[in-house]
Amino acid sequence: MSDLSEEVRVQVARLRHLLIDVGRRGAFASPLAVPPEVNIEPLHFEALWWLRAEGFLTINALAERLGGMAMPRMSRLIDRLEEAELVARMKIIRQDRRQVSVRLTDKGRALAEQVDGMVQERIARLLMPLAGEDRSALMDILERWVAALGQATQQVDSESLSLSASDS
């Protein structure tokens, strides 16, 4: 962190303290945590939510969304969801058995809708303490932050590509 400007260091310290205060108020309970009234495993809950949000994902992409889950564990999770008739595997390229995507079945979509409703209620409870214009301002800032993160990721990806091209 020594190569950061003094302004950024102050902002990092301020954000750290704000995050600690937010955590003290219990707001870090994941909106994707399974409520006790739903009979589903936590990772299944998250997987259904991600699949609803994305439509379909490769198994590798879903594993990344679930925190970088190891592939053997991810395959077992998909097997269980498939046995419950909540997801279906789809081959992307017929000749390559490793390229597989996962999508929701009708039964999985119905459960994912229920899951998403719970997640939205939890997010609403986090936002309600703010006045309407403050909520809007927060959303505007978060949208700009997400866009900036996307640009930073693209820059890192293009720098990595140019480095790997120069190595060959």
N, C-alpha and C positions, 0 to 999 in steps of 0.2 A: 504494500500500500504506500510505500515511500515515494513512488513516482507520481502520485496524485497531487493535484494542487491543494492548497490550504482550503479553498472554497469547497472543493469536493469532499475533503476529509471532514469538514464541519457538517456538511449535508449528510454524509454517511453516519456520523455520530448522532445527528438529529433523527434520522430515519431509524437507526437502531433503537434509540430511546422510545420513539413513537411505537415501533413494533412491540417492544417490551410492554408498554402501556396497553396496547391493543390486546396482547396475550393475557395480561392480568385481568382484563375485563371479559375473558372467555370467548373472544371473537375468533380465535384460531381453530375452534372446533371445525373440522372440515365440513363444508356443505355436502361433500360426497360421503360422509360417514353414514353408515346404515342405521336408520331409526329402529328402535327395539320392536316396533309393531310389524316390521317387514322381515319375513323369514328368508333371508338371502345372505350369502357370505359377502364381506366388505369388498373384496376384489371383484366379485361378480357384479356388484352394484356399480362400481366404478367403470368396469368394462362395458356394461350396458349403457351407461351414461355417455361414454366416449363414442360408442358405436352409433347412438342416436344422434349425437352432435355431428359426426363425420360422415354418416351414411354407411360407409364400409372402410375398413383399414386392413393393411397387410398385418400379418401376425407380428412382424418386427415393429411396425409403427405402433400397434396397440401395446406391445411390451414396453416401448419407450414412454407412452402416455401413462402407463401404470408404474412409472418410476424406474424404468430400466430393468424390468424383470428378466431373469435368466430364461432362455428359451425352453429348457425342459419343464420348468415350472409353468411357463406360459402355455405350452402345449397341453399340459394337464388341465389348466384352467379352461382352455377352449374345449377340450374333451368333455369336461363336466357341463359347460354351457350347452354344448351340442347334445349331450345326453338328455338334458332338461328341455330340449327343443326350443332354446332361446336364440341360438345362432346357427348359421350354416357356413361351412367353408366353401370358397369358390376359388378354382384355379385361375390364375391370371394368364399364364402361358401354358398351354397344354403339355408341351414337351418338358417343362421344368417343374417338377413336383414340389420344389422348394418355394416357388412363388405362389403363395396362397393368401387370399384375403378372407376376411370374416365379415359377415353382414348379419343383421338381425332378422329373425323369422317374424311372422305376424305375432306369435305369442311373445317373442322377445321385444318387439316394438311396443306392444301394449304395456308390458312391464316397464320398459324404458320410459314410456310416457309418464307412468306413475312416479318413477324415480326422478325424472326431470321436474315434475311438479313439486316434489319435496325439496329438491335442490333450490328451485326458484323461491319457495317460501322461506327457506333459510337465508338466502341472499337478501330477500326483501327485509327480513328482520335486522340484518346488518346495516342496511341503508336507511331504515326508518328514523333513526335518531337525527339524521340530517334534514334540514329544510330543503324544499324542492329545488331552489336555485343552487344550493350547495351540492345536492346530489348531481345535478346537471353539470356543475363545474368539475366535480370529481370524475364523472364519466368522460368529459372532454379531455381532462388531463390523462386519464388512463388510456384513452384511445390514442392520444399522441405518444404516450410511452410505449404502447404495443407497436405502433408504427415505427418508432425509433429502434425498438428491439429487433424488429424485422429487418430494418436497414443495416443494423450492426451485424446481424447474423449473415445477411447476404454479403457484406463486406468481408467478414471472416472466411466465409465459404469461398469467395472469389480469390482471396489471398492464399488460401490453402491450395486451391486448384493451380494457381500460378506457381506456387512453390513446388508442388509435386510435378508439374510440367517441366520446370527447370532442373529437377533432379534427374529426369530421364534423359 
